[in-house]
Amino acid sequence: MSNTTDKLVIAGREFSSRLMVGTGKYASNEQMVRAIEASGAEIITVAVRRVNITDRTKESLLDFIDTKKYTLLPNTAGCYTADDAVRTCRLAREAGMSDMVKLEVLGDENTLFPDNEELLKAARILVKEGFTVLPYTSDDPIVCKKLEEIGCAAVMPLGAPIGSGLGIRNPYNIRIILDTVKVPVIVDAGVGTASDAAIAMELGVDGVLMNTGIAGAKDPIAMAEAMNLAVRAGRLAYRAGRIPKKLYATASSPIEGMIG
Amino acid sequence: MEIIVNGEPKAITPMSVLELLASLDIDPRRVAVELNLDILPKGDYETTRLSGGDRLEIVHFVGGG
C-alpha cells in the first residue's frame, strides 16, 4: 500500500503531502524555509498584514518562498468579524492571485476559538465570490455540515486551541465529523508532537495543519521531519486497518508443536 | 493634500497609486491595495489618481499559521 497514489484532493487540486504548515513564529526566514522543506508540505499558510510604510528595511516573506513549488494558503488570522475576514480574503486574492483561503473568524482572544456565527456568514459571502474556502472551525459536526452545505472545499476542525499543543482533545467528534461530511477534513490547530499528528491521521482525517507545533519546538527542522513521518505513518496505519482492541491476550506464536 | 495610508495620515502631492508605491519603496507585485474599502486591481494602480481624504490599505503576506 503506497502513499504515491493516495492523494489529497481539495477543490479538484491534487496534493501528495497531507501535512500543511504555517510560516509564523520562526527564529529566522532561513529556519522557516528549512523546516518547510523537512515537513514535505506543499500547502503553506501565510497571514495578510499591513506593509510597514515607515520601515522598508524588513525582508519580504515572498523573497524566501518559492511560489512555484508551494501553494500559498492565506489566512484571516486575527479577524473577529465576518466583514474583516471577507476584506482580508479579497486582499489576499489580489496579493496572491489565488482564490484559496484559510478562513478563520475568532470569537475570543484567550481561547482563539472560532465565532461560528460570523464564520458561516463570511463563508457564504466568500463562496458566492468564487473563493475556495477552507474554514478553521470548532470540532462541531453540525457547523461542519453547514460549512459543507454552503460550499466550502474542506472543513478544518481544531484538535485543541491554537498553539496549545494539547493534541486531539475530542477524537470522537472528529470521527463524527468524518461520518458527517464528504469534503476533506483537515485537523487544524492543537498538534503538539508527532504522536498527535499520527493520532489525527489514524482517525481517518484527510490532512493536518500546524504551525506552532513545529516552529515552537526546540529544533523546528527536526520536528518538521517528525511531523512529516507521523502524518505519513498515521495515514498508512489508517489505510492498513488496525486490529480491534481486546482486553485479554492472544498469542502471536502457535500453540501446536510446543516441546515437553 | 492628505491621505490615510495603513491608518496613518500622510501628506502627498497629487499622484497615482503606482507613484505612491514607488515613493514608499514598495514593489507593486508583492502587495494588494484597498482604496476606500474596495480592492484596487493591480492593473489600475497607474491610472488611479489619489484624492484628498482617500483611505488606503497596503498589505502583503507575512508569516502566519
Interface residues (C-beta under 8 A of the other chain):
Chain A: G22 T23 G24 K25 Y26 M32 T45 V46 A47 V48 R49 R50 V51 I53 T54 R56 S60 L61 L62 L72 P74 N75 A77 R87 R90 L91 A92 R93 E94 A95 G96 I162 L209 M210 N211 T212 A215
Chain B: V5 N6 G7 E8 K10 L24 D25 I26 D27 R30 V31 A32 V33 E34 L37 I39 L40 P41 K42 E57 I58 V59 H60 F61 V62 G63 G64 G65
